[in-house]
């Protein structure tokens, strides 16, 4: 796939370039003979890009691996902090409490079960 994708892109671009060149160099009353080639070249270019994309993505991921791991760790710490948190909420009234509280300061409900 590393060879086929770029090869298809080159072949497609060559066909597209040839058909556009042929079209632009025609005389006013001449019919284009190879204009169909541009319509065949476009899907070939597209398939070439599709086959080339995984290799490009792997290269980008390899180059930025440290950055991605660092950012993932920071995001994970943020989620962990959000789930664990430094406060808890009373199930009776919904008031926020310190994580170590045994009773709600608003309604007096017990936090034994939590």
FENKAWO-V566620 format. One record per helix or strand of 3 or more residues. SS is the DSSP state (@ for helix, = for strand). FROM is the first residue (numbers start at 1). LEN is the number of residues. If there is no record, write none. Layout:
# FENKAWO-V566620
SS;FROM;LEN
SS;FROM;LEN
This chain:
# FENKAWO-V566620
@;2;23
@;36;28
@;65;20
=;87;3
=;96;3
